[in-house]
Amino acid sequence: MDGYAPSDSLVENAAPDASHSRDAARDSMFLQATLRTMDGISAGPFSVRVRNLSAGGMMAEADAQPVIGDQITVELRNIGEVGGRVAWVRAPRFGVTFDAPIDPKLARKPARQDIVQPIITGSGYHRHTHLLG
């Protein structure tokens, strides 16, 4: 796969603000997410398992490994698409530094799903639905 190779190297990027530091508070979790590389060359998107998430980045694992320095976007539940860069790789895990801080607590909330409730009208033969929420 172009742009993806297993690696045992570890590189950490120092960032000036606290949300990007390795000391930032992290939420341990197991969250499915979708990762895409921005180069347009690598196959994708890739399904990843987010293991921890902070305002400034995440640690994830996947069968396909990004390369250190890859510019990526990751689709996180209740947050949306977040841009970042791969900071380190230690197969099967890797770390991403986000381009801008996020609120990691949003990802812990259940995904919003519109609930459809049937409404029986008249003799019961006509059914209509409306969204709750």
N, CA, C and O atoms as a Tinker XYZ file with bonds, in Angstrom:
   532  protein
     1  N      0.832000   -1.174000    0.000000    73     2
     2  CA     0.000000    0.000000    0.000000    64     1     3
     3  C      0.876000    1.237000    0.000000    63     2     4     5
     4  O      1.753000    1.360000    0.856000    81     3
     5  N      0.677000    2.124000   -0.899000    73     3     6
     6  CA     1.468000    3.342000   -0.955000    64     5     7
     7  C      1.233000    4.184000    0.278000    63     6     8     9
     8  O      0.091000    4.365000    0.701000    81     7
     9  N      2.309000    4.702000    0.862000    73     7    10
    10  CA     2.192000    5.592000    2.002000    64     9    11
    11  C      2.017000    4.894000    3.331000    63    10    12    13
    12  O      1.979000    5.559000    4.366000    81    11
    13  N      1.910000    3.579000    3.340000    73    11    14
    14  CA     1.720000    2.857000    4.589000    64    13    15
    15  C      2.741000    1.733000    4.695000    63    14    16    17
    16  O      2.916000    0.930000    3.778000    81    15
    17  N      3.394000    1.704000    5.820000    73    15    18
    18  CA     4.381000    0.658000    6.052000    64    17    19
    19  C      4.495000    0.432000    7.544000    63    18    20    21
    20  O      4.443000    1.392000    8.312000    81    19
    21  N      4.651000   -0.808000    7.977000    73    19    22
    22  CA     4.858000   -1.046000    9.394000    64    21    23
    23  C      6.147000   -0.377000    9.855000    63    22    24    25
    24  O      7.119000   -0.297000    9.104000    81    23
    25  N      6.144000    0.095000   11.080000    73    23    26
    26  CA     7.328000    0.759000   11.604000    64    25    27
    27  C      7.395000    0.583000   13.103000    63    26    28    29
    28  O      6.368000    0.608000   13.782000    81    27
    29  N      8.573000    0.410000   13.614000    73    27    30
    30  CA     8.760000    0.321000   15.057000    64    29    31
    31  C      9.329000    1.609000   15.615000    63    30    32    33
    32  O      9.671000    1.669000   16.796000    81    31
    33  N      9.439000    2.650000   14.784000    73    31    34
    34  CA    10.025000    3.904000   15.243000    64    33    35
    35  C      9.039000    4.686000   16.086000    63    34    36    37
    36  O      7.826000    4.512000   15.970000    81    35
    37  N      9.574000    5.550000   16.937000    73    35    38
    38  CA     8.757000    6.372000   17.807000    64    37    39
    39  C      9.274000    7.792000   17.730000    63    38    40    41
    40  O     10.435000    8.051000   18.047000    81    39
    41  N      8.420000    8.716000   17.311000    73    39    42
    42  CA     8.791000   10.117000   17.242000    64    41    43
    43  C      7.677000   10.909000   17.888000    63    42    44    45
    44  O      6.504000   10.693000   17.581000    81    43
    45  N      8.023000   11.820000   18.775000    73    43    46
    46  CA     7.028000   12.667000   19.402000    64    45    47
    47  C      7.304000   14.101000   18.998000    63    46    48    49
    48  O      8.453000   14.539000   18.962000    81    47
    49  N      6.235000   14.828000   18.694000    73    47    50
    50  CA     6.359000   16.228000   18.324000    64    49    51
    51  C      6.056000   17.088000   19.531000    63    50    52    53
    52  O      5.035000   16.892000   20.189000    81    51
    53  N      6.920000   18.032000   19.832000    73    51    54
    54  CA     6.644000   18.988000   20.894000    64    53    55
    55  C      5.790000   20.093000   20.310000    63    54    56    57
    56  O      6.055000   20.567000   19.206000    81    55
    57  N      4.766000   20.510000   21.043000    73    55    58
    58  CA     3.881000   21.570000   20.576000    64    57    59
    59  C      3.807000   22.638000   21.646000    63    58    60    61
    60  O      3.906000   22.329000   22.833000    81    59
    61  N      3.633000   23.896000   21.249000    73    59    62
    62  CA     3.692000   24.981000   22.201000    64    61    63
    63  C      2.518000   25.056000   23.170000    63    62    64    65
    64  O      2.722000   25.461000   24.315000    81    63
    65  N      1.291000   24.685000   22.771000    73    63    66
    66  CA     0.193000   24.851000   23.712000    64    65    67
    67  C     -0.138000   23.545000   24.432000    63    66    68    69
    68  O      0.179000   22.458000   23.951000    81    67
    69  N     -0.779000   23.673000   25.590000    73    67    70
    70  CA    -1.017000   22.531000   26.475000    64    69    71
    71  C     -1.883000   21.457000   25.842000    63    70    72    73
    72  O     -1.720000   20.280000   26.165000    81    71
    73  N     -2.804000   21.821000   24.947000    73    71    74
    74  CA    -3.684000   20.826000   24.354000    64    73    75
    75  C     -2.929000   19.865000   23.445000    63    74    76    77
    76  O     -3.436000   18.790000   23.126000    81    75
    77  N     -1.722000   20.242000   23.023000    73    75    78
    78  CA    -0.927000   19.385000   22.160000    64    77    79
    79  C      0.221000   18.697000   22.900000    63    78    80    81
    80  O      1.008000   17.986000   22.275000    81    79
    81  N      0.330000   18.889000   24.192000    73    79    82
    82  CA     1.447000   18.291000   24.918000    64    81    83
    83  C      1.136000   16.858000   25.319000    63    82    84    85
    84  O     -0.030000   16.476000   25.420000    81    83
    85  N      2.166000   16.076000   25.544000    73    83    86
    86  CA     2.004000   14.686000   25.975000    64    85    87
    87  C      1.420000   14.612000   27.374000    63    86    88    89
    88  O      0.945000   13.555000   27.788000    81    87
    89  N      1.447000   15.734000   28.119000    73    87    90
    90  CA     0.901000   15.753000   29.472000    64    89    91
    91  C     -0.586000   16.102000   29.490000    63    90    92    93
    92  O     -1.190000   16.109000   30.563000    81    91
    93  N     -1.187000   16.389000   28.352000    73    91    94
    94  CA    -2.607000   16.750000   28.299000    64    93    95
    95  C     -3.454000   15.579000   28.781000    63    94    96    97
    96  O     -3.101000   14.419000   28.566000    81    95
    97  N     -4.573000   15.886000   29.435000    73    95    98
    98  CA    -5.477000   14.844000   29.934000    64    97    99
    99  C     -5.994000   14.013000   28.769000    63    98   100   101
   100  O     -6.387000   14.549000   27.732000    81    99
   101  N     -5.989000   12.693000   28.954000    73    99   102
   102  CA    -6.453000   11.784000   27.914000    64   101   103
   103  C     -7.593000   10.940000   28.453000    63   102   104   105
   104  O     -7.584000   10.538000   29.617000    81   103
   105  N     -8.580000   10.672000   27.599000    73   103   106
   106  CA    -9.666000    9.758000   27.935000    64   105   107
   107  C     -9.363000    8.424000   27.274000    63   106   108   109
   108  O     -9.254000    8.342000   26.051000    81   107
   109  N     -9.226000    7.364000   28.094000    73   107   110
   110  CA    -9.051000    6.031000   27.534000    64   109   111
   111  C    -10.414000    5.553000   27.048000    63   110   112   113
   112  O    -11.427000    5.761000   27.715000    81   111
   113  N    -10.433000    4.917000   25.891000    73   111   114
   114  CA   -11.701000    4.491000   25.317000    64   113   115
   115  C    -11.456000    3.465000   24.231000    63   114   116   117
   116  O    -10.317000    3.147000   23.890000    81   115
   117  N    -12.533000    2.965000   23.706000    73   115   118
   118  CA   -12.489000    2.121000   22.513000    64   117   119
   119  C    -13.548000    2.682000   21.586000    63   118   120   121
   120  O    -14.743000    2.489000   21.811000    81   119
   121  N    -13.119000    3.369000   20.555000    73   119   122
   122  CA   -14.013000    4.074000   19.653000    64   121   123
   123  C    -13.604000    3.787000   18.217000    63   122   124   125
   124  O    -12.433000    3.929000   17.866000    81   123
   125  N    -14.545000    3.389000   17.397000    73   123   126
   126  CA   -14.266000    3.194000   15.973000    64   125   127
   127  C    -14.252000    4.558000   15.294000    63   126   128   129
   128  O    -15.063000    5.424000   15.621000    81   127
   129  N    -13.349000    4.749000   14.366000    73   127   130
   130  CA   -13.249000    5.996000   13.617000    64   129   131
   131  C    -12.764000    5.675000   12.211000    63   130   132   133
   132  O    -12.306000    4.566000   11.933000    81   131
   133  N    -12.874000    6.662000   11.334000    73   131   134
   134  CA   -12.427000    6.508000    9.955000    64   133   135
   135  C    -11.307000    7.496000    9.686000    63   134   136   137
   136  O    -11.460000    8.696000    9.915000    81   135
   137  N    -10.174000    6.990000    9.196000    73   135   138
   138  CA    -9.005000    7.812000    8.928000    64   137   139
   139  C     -8.748000    7.864000    7.428000    63   138   140   141
   140  O     -8.841000    6.851000    6.735000    81   139
   141  N     -8.426000    9.055000    6.937000    73   139   142
   142  CA    -8.065000    9.241000    5.528000    64   141   143
   143  C     -6.749000    9.994000    5.457000    63   142   144   145
   144  O     -6.495000   10.895000    6.257000    81   143
   145  N     -5.914000    9.622000    4.497000    73   143   146
   146  CA    -4.688000   10.392000    4.272000    64   145   147
   147  C     -5.015000   11.516000    3.304000    63   146   148   149
   148  O     -5.885000   11.374000    2.444000    81   147
   149  N     -4.317000   12.628000    3.449000    73   147   150
   150  CA    -4.601000   13.807000    2.637000    64   149   151
   151  C     -3.801000   13.838000    1.338000    63   150   152   153
   152  O     -4.021000   14.715000    0.503000    81   151
   153  N     -2.872000   12.892000    1.154000    73   151   154
   154  CA    -2.038000   12.928000   -0.045000    64   153   155
   155  C     -2.758000   12.448000   -1.296000    63   154   156   157
   156  O     -2.309000   12.707000   -2.412000    81   155
   157  N     -3.875000   11.750000   -1.111000    73   155   158
   158  CA    -4.636000   11.268000   -2.254000    64   157   159
   159  C     -4.015000   10.078000   -2.956000    63   158   160   161
   160  O     -4.581000    9.566000   -3.922000    81   159
   161  N     -2.859000    9.627000   -2.487000    73   159   162
   162  CA    -2.165000    8.503000   -3.121000    64   161   163
   163  C     -2.531000    7.186000   -2.436000    63   162   164   165
   164  O     -2.806000    6.186000   -3.099000    81   163
   165  N     -2.531000    7.197000   -1.113000    73   163   166
   166  CA    -2.786000    5.979000   -0.348000    64   165   167
   167  C     -4.230000    5.527000   -0.496000    63   166   168   169
   168  O     -5.151000    6.335000   -0.615000    81   167
   169  N     -4.397000    4.212000   -0.486000    73   167   170
   170  CA    -5.748000    3.665000   -0.485000    64   169   171
   171  C     -6.415000    4.035000    0.834000    63   170   172   173
   172  O     -5.730000    4.304000    1.821000    81   171
   173  N     -7.679000    4.049000    0.859000    73   171   174
   174  CA    -8.391000    4.374000    2.085000    64   173   175
   175  C     -9.843000    4.599000    1.751000    63   174   176   177
   176  O    -10.224000    4.437000    0.592000    81   175
   177  N    -10.640000    4.951000    2.670000    73   175   178
   178  CA   -10.343000    5.247000    4.068000    64   177   179
   179  C    -10.055000    3.987000    4.871000    63   178   180   181
   180  O    -10.355000    2.873000    4.440000    81   179
   181  N     -9.463000    4.185000    6.052000    73   179   182
   182  CA    -9.116000    3.090000    6.934000    64   181   183
   183  C     -9.960000    3.150000    8.193000    63   182   184   185
   184  O    -10.214000    4.229000    8.727000    81   183
   185  N    -10.394000    1.994000    8.665000    73   183   186
   186  CA   -11.082000    1.908000    9.939000    64   185   187
   187  C    -10.016000    1.798000   11.023000    63   186   188   189
   188  O     -9.118000    0.960000   10.936000    81   187
   189  N    -10.119000    2.648000   12.047000    73   187   190
   190  CA    -9.159000    2.626000   13.149000    64   189   191
   191  C     -9.904000    2.500000   14.469000    63   190   192   193
   192  O    -11.084000    2.841000   14.564000    81   191
   193  N     -9.210000    2.012000   15.477000    73   191   194
   194  CA    -9.742000    1.905000   16.827000    64   193   195
   195  C     -9.019000    2.934000   17.686000    63   194   196   197
   196  O     -7.815000    2.823000   17.920000    81   195
   197  N     -9.757000    3.932000   18.154000    73   195   198
   198  CA    -9.168000    4.974000   18.990000    64   197   199
   199  C     -9.060000    4.414000   20.408000    63   198   200   201
   200  O    -10.056000    3.993000   20.995000    81   199
   201  N     -7.847000    4.413000   20.949000    73   199   202
   202  CA    -7.595000    3.879000   22.291000    64   201   203
   203  C     -7.573000    4.970000   23.353000    63   202   204   205
   204  O     -8.006000    4.740000   24.482000    81   203
   205  N     -7.071000    6.163000   23.004000    73   203   206
   206  CA    -7.209000    7.300000   23.906000    64   205   207
   207  C     -7.282000    8.575000   23.088000    63   206   208   209
   208  O     -6.795000    8.654000   21.961000    81   207
   209  N     -7.908000    9.570000   23.699000    73   207   210
   210  CA    -8.215000   10.798000   22.981000    64   209   211
   211  C     -8.040000   11.966000   23.934000    63   210   212   213
   212  O     -8.505000   11.923000   25.073000    81   211
   213  N     -7.371000   13.005000   23.468000    73   211   214
   214  CA    -7.222000   14.232000   24.244000    64   213   215
   215  C     -7.581000   15.399000   23.343000    63   214   216   217
   216  O     -7.869000   15.204000   22.162000    81   215
   217  N     -7.568000   16.600000   23.880000    73   215   218
   218  CA    -7.879000   17.787000   23.085000    64   217   219
   219  C     -6.890000   17.953000   21.930000    63   218   220   221
   220  O     -7.249000   18.474000   20.874000    81   219
   221  N     -5.651000   17.513000   22.129000    73   219   222
   222  CA    -4.610000   17.739000   21.135000    64   221   223
   223  C     -4.258000   16.574000   20.251000    63   222   224   225
   224  O     -3.483000   16.740000   19.309000    81   223
   225  N     -4.806000   15.374000   20.517000    73   223   226
   226  CA    -4.436000   14.238000   19.687000    64   225   227
   227  C     -5.079000   12.946000   20.129000    63   226   228   229
   228  O     -5.950000   12.933000   20.998000    81   227
   229  N     -4.642000   11.862000   19.522000    73   227   230
   230  CA    -5.196000   10.549000   19.837000    64   229   231
   231  C     -4.151000    9.467000   19.611000    63   230   232   233
   232  O     -3.190000    9.649000   18.863000    81   231
   233  N     -4.365000    8.335000   20.276000    73   231   234
   234  CA    -3.627000    7.118000   19.980000    64   233   235
   235  C     -4.644000    6.147000   19.409000    63   234   236   237
   236  O     -5.717000    5.951000   19.978000    81   235
   237  N     -4.304000    5.546000   18.291000    73   235   238
   238  CA    -5.208000    4.610000   17.635000    64   237   239
   239  C     -4.430000    3.393000   17.186000    63   238   240   241
   240  O     -3.199000    3.373000   17.207000    81   239
   241  N     -5.168000    2.386000   16.780000    73   239   242
   242  CA    -4.525000    1.208000   16.191000    64   241   243
   243  C     -5.336000    0.775000   14.983000    63   242   244   245
   244  O     -6.546000    0.988000   14.907000    81   243
   245  N     -4.639000    0.167000   14.049000    73   243   246
   246  CA    -5.272000   -0.274000   12.806000    64   245   247
   247  C     -4.425000   -1.354000   12.167000    63   246   248   249
   248  O     -3.252000   -1.523000   12.497000    81   247
   249  N     -5.036000   -2.080000   11.251000    73   247   250
   250  CA    -4.295000   -3.088000   10.495000    64   249   251
   251  C     -3.330000   -2.420000    9.524000    63   250   252   253
   252  O     -2.210000   -2.895000    9.342000    81   251
   253  N     -3.752000   -1.320000    8.896000    73   251   254
   254  CA    -2.887000   -0.540000    8.006000    64   253   255
   255  C     -2.229000    0.548000    8.836000    63   254   256   257
   256  O     -2.898000    1.209000    9.630000    81   255
   257  N     -0.955000    0.740000    8.669000    73   255   258
   258  CA    -0.221000    1.720000    9.462000    64   257   259
   259  C      0.133000    2.956000    8.647000    63   258   260   261
   260  O      0.698000    2.841000    7.559000    81   259
   261  N     -0.195000    4.137000    9.163000    73   259   262
   262  CA     0.250000    5.356000    8.489000    64   261   263
   263  C      1.748000    5.552000    8.707000    63   262   264   265
   264  O      2.364000    4.855000    9.514000    81   263
   265  N      2.312000    6.486000    7.998000    73   263   266
   266  CA     3.733000    6.788000    8.092000    64   265   267
   267  C      3.889000    8.091000    8.880000    63   266   268   269
   268  O      3.081000    9.008000    8.731000    81   267
   269  N      4.918000    8.173000    9.711000    73   267   270
   270  CA     5.187000    9.386000   10.478000    64   269   271
   271  C      5.226000   10.577000    9.536000    63   270   272   273
   272  O      5.902000   10.547000    8.508000    81   271
   273  N      4.499000   11.622000    9.892000    73   271   274
   274  CA     4.445000   12.828000    9.083000    64   273   275
   275  C      3.252000   12.893000    8.140000    63   274   276   277
   276  O      2.965000   13.958000    7.593000    81   275
   277  N      2.542000   11.771000    7.934000    73   275   278
   278  CA     1.352000   11.791000    7.076000    64   277   279
   279  C      0.350000   12.808000    7.590000    63   278   280   281
   280  O      0.050000   12.844000    8.784000    81   279
   281  N     -0.161000   13.627000    6.697000    73   279   282
   282  CA    -1.256000   14.531000    7.040000    64   281   283
   283  C     -2.544000   13.734000    6.844000    63   282   284   285
   284  O     -2.749000   13.127000    5.793000    81   283
   285  N     -3.412000   13.736000    7.862000    73   283   286
   286  CA    -4.607000   12.897000    7.829000    64   285   287
   287  C     -5.844000   13.699000    8.241000    63   286   288   289
   288  O     -5.744000   14.816000    8.749000    81   287
   289  N     -7.005000   13.098000    8.008000    73   287   290
   290  CA    -8.235000   13.523000    8.651000    64   289   291
   291  C     -8.831000   12.282000    9.286000    63   290   292   293
   292  O     -8.703000   11.178000    8.757000    81   291
   293  N     -9.479000   12.468000   10.420000    73   291   294
   294  CA   -10.132000   11.364000   11.099000    64   293   295
   295  C    -11.552000   11.807000   11.442000    63   294   296   297
   296  O    -11.766000   12.908000   11.951000    81   295
   297  N    -12.509000   10.942000   11.157000    73   295   298
   298  CA   -13.916000   11.207000   11.434000    64   297   299
   299  C    -14.234000   10.611000   12.802000    63   298   300   301
   300  O    -14.261000    9.392000   12.972000    81   299
   301  N    -14.476000   11.493000   13.776000    73   299   302
   302  CA   -14.751000   11.076000   15.151000    64   301   303
   303  C    -16.227000   11.263000   15.488000    63   302   304   305
   304  O    -16.827000   12.281000   15.143000    81   303
   305  N    -16.799000   10.284000   16.158000    73   303   306
   306  CA   -18.213000   10.333000   16.542000    64   305   307
   307  C    -18.520000   11.608000   17.323000    63   306   308   309
   308  O    -17.791000   11.972000   18.246000    81   307
   309  N    -19.600000   12.278000   16.946000    73   307   310
   310  CA   -20.105000   13.496000   17.588000    64   309   311
   311  C    -19.175000   14.704000   17.457000    63   310   312   313
   312  O    -19.499000   15.785000   17.948000    81   311
   313  N    -18.033000   14.535000   16.806000    73   311   314
   314  CA   -17.096000   15.647000   16.624000    64   313   315
   315  C    -17.002000   16.008000   15.156000    63   314   316   317
   316  O    -16.991000   17.187000   14.801000    81   315
   317  N    -16.936000   15.011000   14.312000    73   315   318
   318  CA   -16.810000   15.240000   12.875000    64   317   319
   319  C    -15.387000   15.021000   12.409000    63   318   320   321
   320  O    -14.600000   14.329000   13.055000    81   319
   321  N    -15.074000   15.618000   11.287000    73   319   322
   322  CA   -13.765000   15.430000   10.667000    64   321   323
   323  C    -12.741000   16.353000   11.316000    63   322   324   325
   324  O    -12.959000   17.558000   11.439000    81   323
   325  N    -11.623000   15.765000   11.728000    73   323   326
   326  CA   -10.549000   16.495000   12.402000    64   325   327
   327  C     -9.258000   16.266000   11.627000    63   326   328   329
   328  O     -8.923000   15.131000   11.291000    81   327
   329  N     -8.535000   17.346000   11.344000    73   327   330
   330  CA    -7.263000   17.250000   10.641000    64   329   331
   331  C     -6.117000   17.058000   11.619000    63   330   332   333
   332  O     -6.196000   17.479000   12.773000    81   331
   333  N     -5.060000   16.424000   11.154000    73   331   334
   334  CA    -3.897000   16.228000   12.008000    64   333   335
   335  C     -2.733000   15.640000   11.244000    63   334   336   337
   336  O     -2.750000   15.538000   10.017000    81   335
   337  N     -1.716000   15.256000   12.005000    73   335   338
   338  CA    -0.497000   14.694000   11.434000    64   337   339
   339  C     -0.058000   13.516000   12.299000    63   338   340   341
   340  O     -0.152000   13.567000   13.525000    81   339
   341  N      0.418000   12.462000   11.657000    73   339   342
   342  CA     0.904000   11.289000   12.383000    64   341   343
   343  C      2.214000   11.658000   13.056000    63   342   344   345
   344  O      3.178000   12.040000   12.392000    81   343
   345  N      2.245000   11.540000   14.392000    73   343   346
   346  CA     3.413000   11.936000   15.176000    64   345   347
   347  C      4.348000   10.767000   15.453000    63   346   348   349
   348  O      5.565000   10.949000   15.504000    81   347
   349  N      3.801000    9.577000   15.631000    73   347   350
   350  CA     4.628000    8.408000   15.908000    64   349   351
   351  C      3.902000    7.151000   15.458000    63   350   352   353
   352  O      2.678000    7.138000   15.329000    81   351
   353  N      4.675000    6.091000   15.219000    73   351   354
   354  CA     4.128000    4.799000   14.826000    64   353   355
   355  C      4.887000    3.717000   15.571000    63   354   356   357
   356  O      6.117000    3.680000   15.550000    81   355
   357  N      4.156000    2.850000   16.219000    73   355   358
   358  CA     4.700000    1.653000   16.845000    64   357   359
   359  C      3.648000    0.570000   16.607000    63   358   360   361
   360  O      2.736000    0.392000   17.415000    81   359
   361  N      3.780000   -0.146000   15.502000    73   359   362
   362  CA     2.756000   -1.072000   15.025000    64   361   363
   363  C      2.255000   -1.984000   16.144000    63   362   364   365
   364  O      3.060000   -2.536000   16.894000    81   363
   365  N      0.946000   -2.147000   16.264000    73   363   366
   366  CA    -0.126000   -1.674000   15.390000    64   365   367
   367  C     -0.683000   -0.297000   15.794000    63   366   368   369
   368  O     -1.678000    0.155000   15.227000    81   367
   369  N     -0.054000    0.363000   16.761000    73   367   370
   370  CA    -0.559000    1.643000   17.250000    64   369   371
   371  C      0.193000    2.820000   16.646000    63   370   372   373
   372  O      1.326000    2.688000   16.185000    81   371
   373  N     -0.466000    3.975000   16.659000    73   371   374
   374  CA     0.155000    5.206000   16.177000    64   373   375
   375  C     -0.499000    6.388000   16.870000    63   374   376   377
   376  O     -1.617000    6.295000   17.375000    81   375
   377  N      0.222000    7.500000   16.883000    73   375   378
   378  CA    -0.280000    8.712000   17.513000    64   377   379
   379  C     -0.493000    9.805000   16.492000    63   378   380   381
   380  O      0.258000    9.925000   15.525000    81   379
   381  N     -1.528000   10.606000   16.715000    73   379   382
   382  CA    -1.865000   11.717000   15.834000    64   381   383
   383  C     -1.925000   12.991000   16.664000    63   382   384   385
   384  O     -2.524000   13.008000   17.740000    81   383
   385  N     -1.310000   14.051000   16.170000    73   383   386
   386  CA    -1.428000   15.385000   16.753000    64   385   387
   387  C     -2.429000   16.150000   15.908000    63   386   388   389
   388  O     -2.240000   16.296000   14.701000    81   387
   389  N     -3.508000   16.648000   16.541000    73   387   390
   390  CA    -4.536000   17.381000   15.812000    64   389   391
   391  C     -4.058000   18.774000   15.440000    63   390   392   393
   392  O     -3.239000   19.369000   16.141000    81   391
   393  N     -4.576000   19.290000   14.331000    73   391   394
   394  CA    -4.244000   20.643000   13.876000    64   393   395
   395  C     -4.838000   21.696000   14.804000    63   394   396   397
   396  O     -4.253000   22.763000   14.987000    81   395
   397  N     -5.992000   21.403000   15.387000    73   395   398
   398  CA    -6.663000   22.326000   16.302000    64   397   399
   399  C     -7.276000   21.503000   17.434000    63   398   400   401
   400  O     -7.679000   20.361000   17.213000    81   399
   401  N     -7.354000   22.062000   18.642000    73   399   402
   402  CA    -7.917000   21.316000   19.773000    64   401   403
   403  C     -9.387000   20.938000   19.548000    63   402   404   405
   404  O    -10.132000   21.647000   18.872000    81   403
   405  N     -9.778000   19.803000   20.134000    73   403   406
   406  CA   -11.163000   19.331000   20.092000    64   405   407
   407  C    -11.649000   19.159000   21.527000    63   406   408   409
   408  O    -10.864000   19.277000   22.467000    81   407
   409  N    -12.928000   18.883000   21.698000    73   407   410
   410  CA   -13.483000   18.527000   23.006000    64   409   411
   411  C    -13.649000   17.014000   23.032000    63   410   412   413
   412  O    -14.619000   16.500000   22.474000    81   411
   413  N    -12.731000   16.284000   23.665000    73   411   414
   414  CA   -12.787000   14.821000   23.618000    64   413   415
   415  C    -14.010000   14.237000   24.324000    63   414   416   417
   416  O    -14.396000   13.102000   24.046000    81   415
   417  N    -14.616000   14.986000   25.221000    73   415   418
   418  CA   -15.791000   14.487000   25.941000    64   417   419
   419  C    -16.975000   14.264000   24.999000    63   418   420   421
   420  O    -17.841000   13.434000   25.276000    81   419
   421  N    -17.016000   14.996000   23.897000    73   419   422
   422  CA   -18.098000   14.810000   22.934000    64   421   423
   423  C    -18.098000   13.402000   22.346000    63   422   424   425
   424  O    -19.162000   12.847000   22.071000    81   423
   425  N    -16.932000   12.830000   22.155000    73   423   426
   426  CA   -16.830000   11.492000   21.555000    64   425   427
   427  C    -17.366000   10.415000   22.485000    63   426   428   429
   428  O    -17.745000    9.338000   22.024000    81   427
   429  N    -17.405000   10.683000   23.781000    73   427   430
   430  CA   -17.917000    9.710000   24.748000    64   429   431
   431  C    -19.438000    9.628000   24.760000    63   430   432   433
   432  O    -20.002000    8.615000   25.175000    81   431
   433  N    -20.106000   10.688000   24.308000    73   431   434
   434  CA   -21.566000   10.695000   24.308000    64   433   435
   435  C    -22.076000    9.718000   23.260000    63   434   436   437
   436  O    -21.433000    9.515000   22.230000    81   435
   437  N    -23.239000    9.108000   23.520000    73   435   438
   438  CA   -23.806000    8.207000   22.510000    64   437   439
   439  C    -24.063000    8.965000   21.218000    63   438   440   441
   440  O    -24.407000   10.147000   21.226000    81   439
   441  N    -23.888000    8.261000   20.117000    73   439   442
   442  CA   -24.145000    8.876000   18.809000    64   441   443
   443  C    -25.623000    9.196000   18.708000    63   442   444   445
   444  O    -26.468000    8.377000   19.068000    81   443
   445  N    -25.934000   10.389000   18.217000    73   443   446
   446  CA   -27.332000   10.787000   18.069000    64   445   447
   447  C    -27.931000   10.022000   16.910000    63   446   448   449
   448  O    -27.388000    9.999000   15.806000    81   447
   449  N    -29.043000    9.407000   17.180000    73   447   450
   450  CA   -29.760000    8.710000   16.128000    64   449   451
   451  C    -31.186000    9.211000   16.130000    63   450   452   453
   452  O    -31.848000    9.231000   17.168000    81   451
   453  N    -31.652000    9.609000   14.979000    73   451   454
   454  CA   -33.038000   10.035000   14.880000    64   453   455
   455  C    -33.921000    8.812000   15.056000    63   454   456   457
   456  O    -33.716000    7.786000   14.407000    81   455
   457  N    -34.883000    8.926000   15.920000    73   455   458
   458  CA   -35.769000    7.817000   16.223000    64   457   459
   459  C    -37.064000    8.033000   15.461000    63   458   460   461
   460  O    -37.675000    9.097000   15.551000    81   459
   461  N    -37.474000    7.039000   14.724000    73   459   462
   462  CA   -38.714000    7.125000   13.965000    64   461   463
   463  C    -39.783000    6.377000   14.732000    63   462   464   465
   464  O    -39.631000    5.196000   15.045000    81   463
   465  N    -40.882000    7.085000   15.037000    73   463   466
   466  CA   -41.983000    6.477000   15.769000    64   465   467
   467  C    -43.209000    6.436000   14.866000    63   466   468   469
   468  O    -43.598000    7.466000   14.314000    81   467
   469  N    -43.828000    5.265000   14.705000    73   467   470
   470  CA   -45.023000    5.200000   13.862000    64   469   471
   471  C    -46.205000    5.875000   14.553000    63   470   472   473
   472  O    -46.349000    5.805000   15.774000    81   471
   473  N    -47.034000    6.518000   13.767000    73   471   474
   474  CA   -48.259000    7.126000   14.269000    64   473   475
   475  C    -49.407000    6.488000   13.508000    63   474   476   477
   476  O    -49.457000    6.550000   12.279000    81   475
   477  N    -50.319000    5.883000   14.231000    73   475   478
   478  CA   -51.469000    5.247000   13.593000    64   477   479
   479  C    -52.603000    6.258000   13.611000    63   478   480   481
   480  O    -52.967000    6.780000   14.665000    81   479
   481  N    -53.152000    6.527000   12.445000    73   479   482
   482  CA   -54.230000    7.504000   12.349000    64   481   483
   483  C    -55.486000    6.846000   11.815000    63   482   484   485
   484  O    -55.428000    5.805000   11.161000    81   483
   485  N    -56.624000    7.465000   12.102000    73   483   486
   486  CA   -57.896000    6.981000   11.563000    64   485   487
   487  C    -58.176000    5.563000   11.989000    63   486   488   489
   488  O    -58.136000    5.245000   13.178000    81   487
   489  N    -58.456000    4.716000   11.034000    73   487   490
   490  CA   -58.835000    3.332000   11.311000    64   489   491
   491  C    -57.643000    2.438000   11.598000    63   490   492   493
   492  O    -57.809000    1.247000   11.857000    81   491
   493  N    -56.433000    3.004000   11.554000    73   491   494
   494  CA   -55.247000    2.199000   11.805000    64   493   495
   495  C    -54.597000    1.691000   10.543000    63   494   496   497
   496  O    -53.536000    1.070000   10.603000    81   495
   497  N    -55.215000    1.943000    9.387000    73   495   498
   498  CA   -54.654000    1.469000    8.139000    64   497   499
   499  C    -53.645000    2.437000    7.541000    63   498   500   501
   500  O    -52.843000    2.050000    6.692000    81   499
   501  N    -53.679000    3.680000    7.973000    73   499   502
   502  CA   -52.749000    4.680000    7.458000    64   501   503
   503  C    -51.652000    4.905000    8.496000    63   502   504   505
   504  O    -51.936000    5.191000    9.659000    81   503
   505  N    -50.445000    4.778000    8.082000    73   503   506
   506  CA   -49.322000    4.992000    9.007000    64   505   507
   507  C    -48.460000    6.118000    8.491000    63   506   508   509
   508  O    -48.152000    6.188000    7.302000    81   507
   509  N    -48.076000    6.992000    9.387000    73   507   510
   510  CA   -47.167000    8.070000    9.101000    64   509   511
   511  C    -46.049000    7.999000   10.125000    63   510   512   513
   512  O    -46.238000    7.456000   11.214000    81   511
   513  N    -44.927000    8.522000    9.798000    73   511   514
   514  CA   -43.841000    8.557000   10.770000    64   513   515
   515  C    -43.349000    9.976000   10.943000    63   514   516   517
   516  O    -43.474000   10.802000   10.039000    81   515
   517  N    -42.797000   10.250000   12.091000    73   515   518
   518  CA   -42.131000   11.527000   12.339000    64   517   519
   519  C    -40.905000   11.266000   13.194000    63   518   520   521
   520  O    -40.826000   10.261000   13.901000    81   519
   521  N    -39.954000   12.178000   13.123000    73   519   522
   522  CA   -38.718000   12.027000   13.880000    64   521   523
   523  C    -38.895000   12.583000   15.266000    63   522   524   525
   524  O    -39.465000   13.659000   15.446000    81   523
   525  N    -38.407000   11.850000   16.254000    73   523   526
   526  CA   -38.384000   12.342000   17.621000    64   525   527
   527  C    -37.044000   12.964000   17.886000    63   526   528   529
   528  O    -36.052000   12.581000   17.266000    81   527
   529  N    -36.988000   13.902000   18.781000    73   527   530
   530  CA   -35.674000   14.436000   19.166000    64   529   531
   531  C    -35.504000   15.819000   18.917000    63   530   532
   532  O    -34.442000   16.372000   19.201000    81   531
